[in-house]
Structure formats: structure tokens, C-alpha cells
């Protein structure tokens, strides 16, 4: 009995020794590779800067998380090409063509010379603003962040709108239907050198704020927040029905995360399919009645196993086994996630409310795309009304005898041909819209007379003649002596008997 216990103990010790020696094979390289793949793509999935939990919390209370949502929108604008195209699609849709028209005119008392002077001054002021460029930049920021705060810098022949940090701004009042904002002058406390990049108004008001800190106990003298002069400030907001700014496409943040998740899974899956393991069998003696009777010692097997492992590429591992059937196999050949990326992209566009046929080959009909465009254009035209009111408020600051207002045309790069056709048809019926037609084509109103004068000086109307053709020359053989009453080509080819190209009787 004692002998039997001794044999069992010895067998157990040999088993433990076998297990220990078996695990001496170095798997660290393969393990590190797998962990690295999962780690890298896992961090990308979760967006370490903006984890999903933080986003969900911010969306539950957007009014208290304006800065978080705004920063996230800017982050996704850089990271996600789909989100960037969505924002720019709306911002870059309008052509920003415009024309000015007079109002509040008393026709009997107009001084034509003075009227023309004010008219040209107004056009020069608006041309100097470079509306198509400056407003495009403002709209891009507005559609990305939900709001745009800016400050004008202008001279007699130059103009620029400086973006003001939205984290230090908030809407204060509404004047003539236009937002005014106030600025937190604590912004300059840690770096007063920044003031040289801002208008003198900021330096003046910052000095008032510094002086007010001496009597901070009195609320009326706390000038940390001060309203910026409405004559030089601009504030645009995508949604005027709510009191706080909000990125207009925040509702699709979750779908963007989903796209990135599936992209990462697809990449990780492809990487895992490149990882393989080779199994090596330790040979045993044939017809041996002793268990684990190997032809080589375990130390020798492990030693050579590690040498083999050192020569293999990083994606291939090597293991030792005593089993009869071992073969090469891959860690994963599953294609989970590879076809989910497109599904996630489709979900994204469906959630935006914008037809994905505008951006992808989705098989969407032209009628569906056109209907979606009309809806999107209405949203953009609402933004144009804000810009229009802001510029007209600026024009009202000019206390001149004659008043002009700007009209931003409801023209987009998608509907421009239709709008031009509409204006041409109206002009044919005598409507006074020649200026509107000219600007709808993308031209500046101020260039109407200058281009007409230039062409006259260069004698272009007389020197540029159309090429001669059967449609522009008279038919001397016509009984009427000219084009009037001439039979068309189609009528000549089609005879009275209904046959084409035959002489007939």
C-alpha cells in the first residue's frame, strides 16, 4: 500500500514537472502582438478624449454642456469625413449672391445726383466686405458649433471678421432682430499680450474690468462681462427658437461613434486573420509501455521550440504538444464587422435627415434627392435671413438721406440654373429685374455699369460678331427677301406626303 502511494506521488510530481516544462516555451511575443492590436483599436473605438459616457451625459442636458458639445463637434469635424461633409454641405450650399434696392423713397423729391452718390457708396461698402468669403467662413463655423461670434476689422479698402472664442461669449440682447453678445474679459487675465490681436474696444473695456476688480464687492461695478459694440459685432445662430447655442447635428454623434467602432473592428479582424500558430508534436517511443516516454528530453524539446519561435515572423507562434493531431490554424477567420461599416454609414445619413444619394451611390431616385434638396435649402435660407438682417442693420447706422437694403438671393449651387431661367422669363414679361438677373448669375451689382463701360471702350460689341450660319444670314432666294417667312430645315425635309428626303410632285 505504501508502495502504491509512493508511485502515485512520483507520478504526480512528474506530471507537475511536465506542465512546468511545457510552459517554459516563450509565448510572450505572440501575446504582446495580440494585446497591442486590441489595445490600439480599442482606444480608437472609445475616443479617449470624448468617451461615449461623457457624450451621453452632455446630450441629456445640452444647455449646461454647451462647451463640451461644441468641442466635441469640432473634434468630430476633424476626425470624421462624414460629419465634415454634412456640416460643409449646408454651409457651402448658398451662393451668397446679393443685390441692393432702395426703400422709403419719396419719388417726387429725389435728387438724382445725390441718390446715385449714396447708391455707389453703398455698393462700395458692401463690395469691400467680401460677403461671399467672409460669410462663408462664418457659416462654416455656425453649422459646426451652432453659433458664431465675430468682430469686424475694416479700413477704406479692406475688411475682415475675427472669430471670438465662444467659450468666453454669451448672447446678451437682440437689437433690430439681430443678436448682440457680451464677452468675458477674464480671458486676458493670464496673457494680456493677447490684446494686441483684438480691436481697441477690447483694451478699453479690459482696463475698465481691471479697475472694477478693486471694488468687486459691489455687483454694479463688476465688469467681468461687458457687451460688445453692436456696430462692430456679429452673432449668428443656427436655431433661433431656443435660447442657448447647440450644434445642429449633435443628434448624429452616436452614429459617428458607431462608424468608427465598426471600422476598428474590421481592421482588428483583418489583423487577427494574419496571426497563426504552428503546433509541434514531441515524438514518443513506439510500443513503449511507459507513459510519456519521449524520444527526446523535455528540456531539449523546449530549447528547440524556442529557437523555432525566434525565427518565425511576429504574426506566427509555435507551441509544443504531445497530441497526435496538430496543424496550422489561424486565430480568426471570422468576417464579423466587415460588412457593418457600410450599414453604419447608411444609418448615419438616415439619421441626419439628408438624402444619402447626395453623397453616395445609394440608388436613390432623382425625384427623392431633389425633394430632399428643397428641404435643406429652406434651412439654409433661414440662415441667409439672419445675415441679411445683420448687414441691413449695419447699413442703417449710415445716416444718409437715401436708404438701401441688401437682398441675399435664395440661390444655391443646386438651383442656380432654375433661378436664372425664372428671372429670364420674368424679364421677358417686362419685370424690372435686370439687376437681379445679373446678380443671380453670380456677378456683382457694382460691375454692371463698369463692365458695360469697359466693353464700350474696348469696342467689344462691334468687334465681337457671331459666326455666320443658316440661322443668322438672310436667304436671298426667299420670296420675302429675308428670313421672315423662311421655311425651316425641318419643314423642308418633311414633305406634304409625310416622306423625308424625297422630292414629291
Buried (B, 14 or more C-beta within 10 A) or exposed (E): EEEEEEEEEEEEEEEEEBEEBBEBBBBEBBEEBBEEBEEBBEEBBBBEEBEBEBBEEBBEEBEEBBEBBBBBBBBBBEBBEBBBBBBBBBBBBBBBBBBBEBEEEEEEEEEEEEBEBBBEBBBEBBBBBBBBEBBBBBBBBBBBBBBBBBBBEEEEEEBBBBBBEBEBBBBBEEEEEBBBBBBBBEBBEEEEEEBEEBBEBBBEBBEEBBEBEEEEEEEEEEBBBBEBEBEBBBBBBBBBEEEBBBBBBBEBBBBBBBBBBBBBBBBBBEBBBBBBBBBBEBEBEEEEEEEEEBEEEBEEBBEBBBEBBEEBEEBBBBBBEBEEEBEEEEBBEEEEBBEBBEEBBBBBBEBBEBBBBBBBEBEBEEEEBEEBBEEBBEBBBEBBEBBBBBBBBBBEEEEEEBBBBBBBBBBBEBBBEEBBEBBEEBBEEEEEBEBBBBBBBBBBBBBBEEBEEEBEEEEEEEEEEEEEEEEEEEBEEEEEEEEEEBEEEEEEEEBEEEEEEEEEE
